[in-house]
Amino acid sequence: MNRFSHFMLTLYIISCLGVNFGHAQVPEQQTIVFVTGGDEYQSRERMKPFAEKLEKDYGFNVIYIADEAPGADTDPNNDPDPTPLPKAEQIAKADLMVVYMRFRNWTERSTKLFLEHFEKGKPALGIRTTTHAFWKDRTFSPKYFGGHYKTHYTSRIVAQVNPEHADHPMVRGVQRKWGQGEGPYVSTPLTEGAEPVVFSYGHNRDREESPGIGNDSYDSPNYPVAWAYHHNGARRPMITLGSYRVGDLEADYFQHLFYNSVFWALEYEVPENGVLAEGHNFEAVPEKEVYQPEQANVPSPPTFNPTDKEEWEMLFDGNDLSKWKHYDVTIPPYMLYVDRRANSEGPIDYTMAPARWNIEDGMLIARPGYGDIITRHHFNNYKLRLDYYIPENPDWVTGEWRGNSGVYLNGSWEISILDSYGKQPTDRSNGAIYRRKAPLENASKPAGQWQTLEIEFIDGKATVELNGTRIHESVKLYKPTFMGFPSATIWPDESFPSYDETVTEGPIRLQAENSRVRFANIAIQRIF
């Protein structure tokens, strides 16, 4: 046998053994089914490079389904005729399904074949408009991907990895912050089982006028734009980024998020710097250990035992949340426009939902992405006091990303909570009347220590003490704070008593912005 023949025989034997030096391989060939459809974001065409890479570079068997129903997602009546999904029966072969579609309306058989994947507890990765995948089924995304679609509120985005999940497999190798992309989808409130791994703010300024990343909260509340969802035993990552119009799909942050999410959903080990960092040398191996976030060691809150204890009503004493209920900006009183074409529903009626924050070791913990909480009772004139704890953050977390929360008086005026220790007071810093008035001085403690806030609110005037130092003296409050509850003249059907533009009676509201701020010893004393 000559040398060439020996070489060809060796290649033949290697190929029979399944060895391939051309690209990385998964241990056992698995099937990924892509389901795409919709004209607005060109998902049918834009996801093809991702499918090709998974097949060529990583050795997956890929089935690509493109729903070609013309104009289904732009139907003026929001009710196109049902159409069959091509190759829907092949979804049954999927070990993982990747879904990027918008406003579909399929025949009953196609829909059944599609939903069987989820009901069997199989993993799936959702991209962008999958939060509003169907015209008629408004429960699909909250149920199967753990998040809602309420509206597309702003045209620009600034995003940051959630520091409390900075080592989650989905965000390994993802840059910590970025300012590229279209405005965030309003995806809250998340469904139980979802953990936000990337947060965002939105704004409407031109790109060249964008003030940069991480310094203020722009023109929207904070929303999760990528999260890890566990449902029915399956992992279902959701990434609401992915617009070709602003280059999302080619951006490093999206590419890392996408491929990391595929391998995490299939329970493969994601390298420290992400799947893409390994290049063709990536060797897919089963996950060695399930990711768990690092547990913070939080000191016990201070005690509250005033001499006039009988005059104080405990709103939270460390045991239960019976005096609170859920609130988010997409339920009455609405703080922003809701897209009625796609306003998702379920799995619960959030207008009636109990407070969704957690209680641990006598502390009340804010849950970003899960909504705020408000008292069931409304108040007029009162003294309010509470203790709060801002978690420590790494240095790359700056500005209003550091421990952001707030206390809303009558649901309308926010007293800001923020890690701004040692900095010049502004109208956004710790203790500020948010976007209205800076504290008289910076009385903040460092993050990682309990702080005490005491507020006297009488006839629309607020006096505030932070850690025993008076930082506001009898400040008259008029127009509600950004995202504060409206007065009776704005939404008459959802009105609050008001006089001279001031909401004279309303609930106490605690905000879940972008950090797991802890609260304790929340008490109120009515002043008649």
C-alpha positions in Angstrom: 0.0 0.0 0.0 1.5 3.3 -1.0 1.6 6.4 1.3 -1.4 8.1 -0.3 -3.6 5.0 -0.1 -2.6 4.6 3.6 -3.6 8.2 4.3 -7.0 7.8 2.6 -7.6 4.6 4.5 -6.8 6.4 7.8 -9.2 9.2 7.0 -11.9 6.6 6.2 -11.4 4.9 9.5 -11.5 8.2 11.4 -14.7 9.2 9.7 -16.2 5.8 10.6 -15.3 6.5 14.2 -17.1 9.8 14.1 -14.0 11.9 14.7 -14.1 15.3 13.0 -11.3 17.8 13.1 -13.2 20.4 11.1 -15.3 21.7 14.0 -16.3 21.2 17.6 -18.7 18.4 18.3 -21.4 17.8 20.9 -21.0 14.4 22.6 -24.2 12.9 21.1 -25.7 14.6 18.0 -28.8 16.4 19.1 -31.5 18.1 17.0 -32.3 21.8 17.2 -35.4 22.9 15.5 -35.7 26.6 14.6 -39.3 28.0 14.2 -39.3 31.5 12.6 -41.9 33.7 11.2 -42.8 37.4 10.8 -42.0 40.2 8.4 -41.3 43.1 10.9 -38.0 41.7 12.1 -37.2 39.4 9.1 -36.7 36.5 11.5 -37.0 33.9 8.8 -33.9 35.1 7.1 -32.0 36.6 10.0 -31.8 33.4 12.1 -30.3 31.3 9.3 -26.6 32.1 10.1 -27.2 31.0 13.7 -28.7 27.7 12.5 -25.8 27.2 10.0 -23.2 27.8 12.7 -24.8 25.4 15.1 -24.8 22.7 12.4 -21.4 23.4 10.9 -19.3 24.4 13.9 -20.9 22.5 16.7 -22.3 19.4 15.0 -26.0 19.7 15.8 -28.6 18.3 13.5 -30.7 21.4 12.6 -34.2 21.5 11.2 -35.2 25.0 10.0 -38.8 25.9 9.8 -39.8 29.2 8.3 -43.5 30.2 8.5 -44.1 32.0 5.2 -47.6 33.2 5.9 -47.5 36.6 4.2 -48.3 39.6 6.3 -49.6 37.5 9.2 -47.8 39.7 11.8 -49.0 43.0 10.2 -52.6 42.0 9.6 -54.7 45.2 10.1 -57.5 43.4 11.7 -55.2 41.5 14.1 -57.0 38.3 13.0 -55.5 36.7 9.9 -56.9 33.4 8.7 -55.3 30.4 10.3 -52.5 28.8 8.2 -50.6 25.5 8.7 -47.0 25.7 10.0 -44.8 23.9 7.4 -43.0 20.8 8.7 -44.7 21.2 12.1 -44.6 17.5 12.6 -40.7 17.7 12.7 -40.8 19.7 15.9 -41.3 16.3 17.7 -37.6 15.5 16.8 -36.3 18.6 18.7 -34.0 18.3 21.7 -34.1 22.1 21.8 -36.3 24.5 19.9 -35.2 28.1 19.0 -38.2 30.3 18.5 -38.2 33.8 16.9 -41.6 34.7 15.5 -44.2 37.4 15.8 -48.1 37.5 15.8 -48.8 34.0 14.3 -52.2 32.4 13.8 -51.9 28.7 13.0 -54.3 25.9 12.4 -55.3 23.9 15.4 -53.1 20.9 14.4 -50.0 23.0 13.9 -50.5 24.8 17.2 -50.9 21.5 19.0 -47.7 20.1 17.5 -45.8 23.2 18.5 -47.1 23.3 22.1 -46.5 19.7 22.7 -42.8 20.4 22.8 -43.3 22.7 25.8 -45.9 20.5 27.6 -43.4 17.6 27.5 -40.9 19.7 29.4 -38.3 20.2 26.7 -35.9 23.2 26.5 -36.4 26.1 24.2 -34.7 29.5 23.5 -36.9 32.5 22.8 -35.8 35.5 20.8 -37.2 39.0 20.9 -40.8 39.0 19.5 -41.5 35.5 20.8 -42.9 37.4 23.8 -45.8 38.2 21.5 -45.7 35.1 19.3 -49.5 34.7 18.7 -52.4 37.0 17.9 -54.9 35.1 20.0 -52.9 33.2 22.7 -51.8 36.0 25.1 -50.7 33.5 27.7 -48.0 31.7 25.6 -44.9 33.8 26.6 -45.7 34.2 30.4 -46.4 30.5 30.6 -43.7 29.0 28.5 -40.9 31.6 28.5 -41.5 33.4 31.8 -42.1 37.0 30.7 -44.7 39.3 29.3 -44.9 41.7 26.4 -46.7 44.9 27.3 -45.2 47.5 24.9 -42.1 48.7 23.1 -41.7 51.8 25.1 -38.6 53.7 23.9 -36.4 53.7 20.8 -32.9 53.4 22.5 -31.5 51.1 25.1 -28.7 51.0 27.7 -28.1 47.5 29.2 -26.1 45.9 31.9 -25.5 42.4 33.1 -27.3 41.8 36.5 -24.4 41.9 39.0 -26.1 39.3 41.2 -26.0 36.9 38.3 -22.8 38.0 36.6 -21.5 34.4 36.5 -24.7 32.9 35.1 -23.8 30.6 32.1 -26.0 32.8 29.8 -23.8 35.9 30.4 -20.3 34.4 30.5 -18.1 36.4 28.1 -20.9 39.0 27.6 -19.7 42.6 28.0 -20.9 44.0 31.3 -22.6 47.1 29.7 -23.6 48.4 26.3 -25.7 51.1 24.7 -26.4 49.7 21.3 -29.8 48.4 20.3 -33.5 49.3 20.2 -35.4 50.4 23.2 -36.3 47.6 25.7 -39.5 45.7 25.6 -41.7 46.0 28.7 -41.4 42.4 29.8 -42.6 42.6 33.4 -43.9 41.1 35.5 -41.8 38.0 35.2 -43.3 34.6 36.0 -42.2 32.6 39.0 -39.1 30.6 38.0 -37.5 33.4 35.9 -34.2 35.1 36.9 -33.2 38.3 35.1 -29.6 38.1 33.9 -29.6 41.4 31.8 -31.4 44.6 32.8 -32.0 47.7 30.7 -33.2 51.3 30.7 -34.7 53.0 27.7 -34.4 56.5 26.2 -35.6 58.4 23.2 -32.5 60.5 22.4 -30.5 60.4 19.2 -27.5 58.1 19.3 -25.1 60.9 19.2 -26.9 62.6 22.1 -27.1 59.6 24.3 -25.5 60.5 27.6 -23.7 57.2 28.0 -24.1 54.1 29.9 -25.0 53.7 33.6 -25.3 57.4 34.7 -29.0 58.0 34.7 -32.2 56.1 34.2 -33.2 57.8 31.0 -36.9 57.7 30.0 -38.1 54.4 31.3 -38.2 52.2 34.3 -35.8 49.3 34.5 -36.7 46.1 32.6 -35.2 42.7 32.2 -34.2 42.0 28.6 -32.7 38.6 29.1 -33.7 36.0 31.7 -33.3 32.4 32.6 -36.6 30.6 33.1 -37.2 27.2 34.6 -40.5 25.6 33.6 -41.8 22.0 33.8 -38.3 20.7 34.4 -36.9 22.5 31.4 -34.6 25.5 30.9 -36.1 28.2 28.7 -33.7 31.2 28.2 -35.4 34.3 26.8 -33.5 37.1 25.0 -35.7 40.1 23.9 -32.8 41.7 22.0 -32.2 40.8 18.4 -33.2 43.6 16.0 -31.4 43.6 12.7 -32.1 47.3 12.3 -29.6 48.3 14.9 -27.1 45.5 14.4 -28.1 43.5 17.5 -27.8 40.2 15.8 -24.1 40.8 14.8 -23.1 42.4 18.2 -20.8 40.5 20.5 -23.3 40.7 23.4 -26.0 39.0 21.4 -23.8 36.4 19.9 -22.5 35.4 23.3 -26.0 35.4 24.8 -27.4 33.2 22.0 -24.8 30.5 21.9 -24.3 30.4 25.7 -28.1 30.0 26.0 -28.2 27.1 23.6 -25.6 25.1 25.5 -27.0 26.1 28.9 -30.5 25.1 27.9 -29.2 21.7 26.9 -27.3 21.4 30.2 -23.8 21.5 28.7 -21.0 23.2 30.5 -20.5 26.8 29.4 -16.9 27.9 29.7 -15.8 30.8 31.9 -15.5 33.2 29.0 -18.4 31.8 27.0 -18.8 29.3 24.2 -17.5 31.5 21.5 -14.3 32.2 23.3 -13.3 28.6 22.8 -13.6 28.8 19.0 -13.2 25.5 17.2 -11.5 24.0 20.2 -14.8 24.0 22.2 -15.5 20.6 23.6 -19.1 20.3 24.7 -19.3 18.3 27.9 -22.3 17.7 30.3 -22.7 20.4 32.9 -20.4 19.7 35.9 -22.6 21.5 38.5 -25.7 23.5 38.3 -25.2 27.2 38.6 -26.2 28.8 41.9 -25.8 32.5 42.6 -23.5 33.4 45.4 -25.4 34.0 48.6 -25.0 37.4 50.3 -24.1 37.5 53.9 -26.5 40.2 55.1 -26.4 41.4 58.8 -29.5 41.3 60.8 -31.6 44.5 60.6 -31.6 46.9 63.6 -34.4 46.6 66.1 -37.3 49.0 66.2 -38.8 49.6 69.6 -40.1 53.2 70.0 -41.3 54.5 73.3 -44.6 55.4 71.7 -45.0 51.9 70.2 -48.8 51.9 70.5 -49.0 54.8 68.0 -47.2 53.0 65.3 -48.8 50.5 62.9 -46.4 47.9 61.6 -46.7 47.6 57.8 -44.0 44.9 57.8 -42.7 43.3 61.0 -40.6 40.6 59.4 -43.3 37.9 59.2 -45.8 38.4 56.4 -46.9 40.7 53.6 -50.6 40.6 54.3 -50.8 44.5 54.3 -49.3 44.7 50.8 -50.2 43.8 47.2 -48.5 43.7 43.8 -48.1 46.7 41.5 -46.4 47.2 38.2 -46.6 50.0 35.7 -48.6 47.9 33.3 -51.7 47.7 35.5 -54.0 50.4 36.8 -53.1 53.1 37.4 -51.1 52.8 34.2 -47.8 54.7 34.1 -47.2 54.0 30.4 -48.9 53.1 27.2 -49.8 49.4 26.9 -49.8 47.9 23.4 -53.3 46.4 23.3 -52.6 44.3 20.2 -50.2 42.1 22.2 -50.8 42.8 25.9 -50.1 39.4 27.4 -52.2 37.8 30.1 -51.7 35.3 32.8 -50.7 33.2 34.5 -52.4 35.3 37.3 -54.5 38.4 37.5 -51.8 40.9 38.6 -54.4 43.6 39.4 -55.5 41.3 42.3 -52.1 39.6 43.0 -50.5 39.6 46.5 -47.1 41.1 46.9 -44.5 39.0 45.1 -41.4 39.9 47.1 -39.6 37.4 49.3 -39.1 37.3 53.0 -35.9 35.9 54.4 -34.7 36.0 58.0 -37.2 38.7 58.8 -36.1 40.9 55.8 -38.3 41.9 52.9 -36.4 41.6 49.6 -37.2 43.5 46.5 -37.4 41.3 43.3 -36.4 43.2 40.2 -38.6 42.2 37.2 -41.4 41.1 39.5 -43.0 44.4 40.2 -43.3 46.9 43.0 -45.4 46.4 46.1 -48.0 48.9 47.5 -50.0 48.9 50.7 -53.6 47.7 50.6 -54.7 50.8 52.6 -54.3 54.4 51.5 -53.0 57.1 53.8 -53.2 60.9 54.1 -51.0 62.6 56.7 -48.5 60.4 58.4 -45.0 59.6 59.7 -43.3 56.7 57.9 -40.1 55.0 58.9 -38.2 52.0 57.6 -34.8 50.4 57.6 -33.2 49.4 54.3 -30.0 47.6 53.2 -28.3 48.3 49.8 -26.2 45.3 48.6 -22.6 45.9 47.7 -21.7 46.0 44.0 -18.6 45.5 41.9 -16.8 48.6 40.6 -18.2 48.2 37.1 -21.7 48.9 38.4 -22.0 52.7 38.3 -24.6 55.5 38.7 -28.2 54.5 39.0 -27.4 50.8 38.6 -26.1 50.7 42.1 -28.7 49.5 44.5 -31.6 51.4 43.0 -35.0 51.4 44.7 -37.3 53.9 46.2 -40.1 54.7 48.6 -43.2 56.4 47.0 -45.3 58.6 49.3 -49.0 58.2 48.4 -47.7 56.2 45.4 -46.8 59.5 43.8 -43.4 61.0 45.0 -40.3 58.9 45.2 -37.7 59.2 47.9 -34.8 57.7 46.2 -32.8 54.7 47.5 -29.3 54.4 45.9 -25.7 53.6 46.8 -24.3 57.2 46.6 -22.1 57.1 49.7 -19.4 59.8 49.6 -20.7 61.6 46.5 -22.1 65.0 46.0 -25.9 65.0 46.5 -28.0 65.3 43.4 -31.7 65.1 42.7 -31.2 61.3 41.9 -29.0 60.3 44.9 -29.8 58.5 48.1 -32.6 60.3 49.9 -33.4 62.7 47.0 -36.9 63.6 46.1 -36.3 61.9 42.8 -35.7 64.2 39.9 -37.1 67.1 42.0 -34.8 68.0 44.8 -31.3 66.9 46.1 -30.8 66.2 49.8 -29.5 69.1 51.9 -26.4 66.9 52.6 -25.2 63.4 51.9 -26.1 61.4 55.0 -25.7 58.0 53.4 -23.9 55.0 54.8 -21.9 52.8 52.6 -23.6 49.9 50.8 -23.6 46.8 53.0 -24.9 48.6 56.1 -28.4 49.1 57.3 -29.8 52.6 56.9 -32.9 54.3 58.4 -35.3 56.5 56.6 -37.9 58.6 58.5 -40.5 60.7 56.6 -43.2 63.1 57.8 -45.8 63.9 55.2 -48.4 66.5 56.1 -50.7 68.4 53.8 -48.5 67.7 50.8 -45.2 68.7 52.5 -42.4 66.2 53.2 -39.7 66.4 55.9 -37.1 63.6 55.6 -34.4 62.3 57.9 -31.8 59.8 56.7 -29.7 58.1 59.4 -30.7 60.7 61.9 -29.8 63.7 59.7 -32.5 66.0 58.3 -32.1 66.1 54.5 -35.4 67.7 53.5 -37.3 70.3 55.4 -41.1 70.8 54.7 -40.8 70.4 50.9 -44.0 71.1 49.1 -44.7 68.2 46.6 -46.7 69.0 43.4 -46.4 67.1 40.2 -45.9 63.4 40.7 -42.4 62.0 40.4 -41.4 60.1 37.2 -43.7 57.0 37.1 -45.5 58.2 40.2 -49.3 57.8 40.5 -51.4 60.4 38.7 -53.8 62.8 40.2 -57.6 62.6 39.4 -57.3 64.8 36.3 -55.2 62.4 34.3 -57.0 59.0 34.3 -60.4 59.7 35.7 -61.3 56.0 35.9 -58.2 55.3 38.0 -58.2 58.5 40.1 -56.6 59.5 43.4 -58.0 62.3 45.5 -56.1 65.5 44.7 -55.9 69.1 45.5 -53.8 71.8 43.8 -52.1 69.0 41.7 -51.2 67.1 44.8 -52.4 63.5 45.4 -53.8 63.9 48.9 -54.4 60.2 49.7 -52.7 57.1 48.4 -50.7 53.9 49.3 -47.1 53.5 50.3 -45.2 52.0 47.4 -41.8 50.3 47.5 -39.9 50.0 44.2 -38.1 47.0 42.8 -35.8 48.7 40.3 -32.6 46.8 39.5 -31.3 45.5 42.8 -32.3 43.2 45.6 -32.6 45.9 48.2 -33.8 44.6 51.6 -36.3 46.3 53.9 -37.2 45.9 57.6 -39.2 47.5 60.4 -41.7 49.3 58.1 -44.1 51.3 60.3 -46.5 54.2 59.9 -48.1 56.6 62.3 -51.2 58.4 61.2 -51.5 62.1 61.8 -55.0 63.4 62.0 
